[in-house]
Amino acid sequence: MRADEWGGGRVPVEDIDEPRTTLAGFFNSLLGGGQMSFPTEQQQQIQLELEGLKRTLEWTEIQREQLLDRLDLLRLDNARLQDRVEELERQVDGLKQQQPLF
């Protein structure tokens, strides 16, 4: 809006092109007090970035669950192997006792 088109009163926020006013208008609109928002291209960029971050978070959560599942399997394997080692040690002890001393 040009000055000669403006009929007086308060200057509409969306007609001021200063970066401070753009940012202030955006935050004001977030709070519900204004009609100003980022230009459409910036809104789209922010939305794309937000969607990307959400996908990254979802993927990270999936990877975390997979790693926790893998950790559980490794713990089970470790317990099984420890049991096997103990069994073999007992067998070795039994064989040593059966061996005649020279």
NORGIBEL-V652167 format. One record per residue. N is the residue number from 1. PHI is phi in radians with two decimals (NA if undefined). Layout:
n->N phi->PHI
n->N phi->PHI
//
This chain:
n->1 phi->NA
n->2 phi->-1.54
n->3 phi->-1.03
n->4 phi->-1.31
n->5 phi->-1.55
n->6 phi->-1.37
n->7 phi->-1.57
n->8 phi->1.86
n->9 phi->1.43
n->10 phi->-1.33
n->11 phi->-1.27
n->12 phi->-1.05
n->13 phi->-1.06
n->14 phi->-1.20
n->15 phi->-1.66
n->16 phi->-1.74
n->17 phi->-1.75
n->18 phi->-1.41
n->19 phi->-1.00
n->20 phi->-1.06
n->21 phi->-1.21
n->22 phi->-1.07
n->23 phi->-1.15
n->24 phi->-1.09
n->25 phi->-1.14
n->26 phi->-1.08
n->27 phi->-1.14
n->28 phi->-1.10
n->29 phi->-1.19
n->30 phi->-1.09
n->31 phi->-1.48
n->32 phi->1.49
n->33 phi->-1.77
n->34 phi->-2.55
n->35 phi->-1.87
n->36 phi->-1.40
n->37 phi->-2.57
n->38 phi->-1.07
n->39 phi->-1.00
n->40 phi->-0.92
n->41 phi->-1.08
n->42 phi->-1.18
n->43 phi->-1.06
n->44 phi->-1.10
n->45 phi->-1.10
n->46 phi->-1.12
n->47 phi->-1.09
n->48 phi->-1.10
n->49 phi->-1.11
n->50 phi->-1.09
n->51 phi->-1.11
n->52 phi->-1.10
n->53 phi->-1.15
n->54 phi->-1.13
n->55 phi->-1.11
n->56 phi->-1.08
n->57 phi->-1.10
n->58 phi->-1.05
n->59 phi->-1.11
n->60 phi->-1.09
n->61 phi->-1.15
n->62 phi->-1.11
n->63 phi->-1.08
n->64 phi->-1.06
n->65 phi->-1.08
n->66 phi->-1.11
n->67 phi->-1.16
n->68 phi->-1.13
n->69 phi->-1.08
n->70 phi->-1.10
n->71 phi->-1.07
n->72 phi->-1.05
n->73 phi->-1.11
n->74 phi->-1.13
n->75 phi->-1.13
n->76 phi->-1.11
n->77 phi->-1.04
n->78 phi->-1.10
n->79 phi->-1.12
n->80 phi->-1.09
n->81 phi->-1.17
n->82 phi->-1.10
n->83 phi->-1.07
n->84 phi->-1.13
n->85 phi->-1.06
n->86 phi->-1.08
n->87 phi->-1.12
n->88 phi->-1.14
n->89 phi->-1.10
n->90 phi->-1.13
n->91 phi->-1.11
n->92 phi->-1.09
n->93 phi->-1.04
n->94 phi->-1.11
n->95 phi->-1.17
n->96 phi->-1.12
n->97 phi->-1.25
n->98 phi->-1.39
n->99 phi->-1.26
n->100 phi->-1.21
n->101 phi->-1.48
n->102 phi->-1.71
//
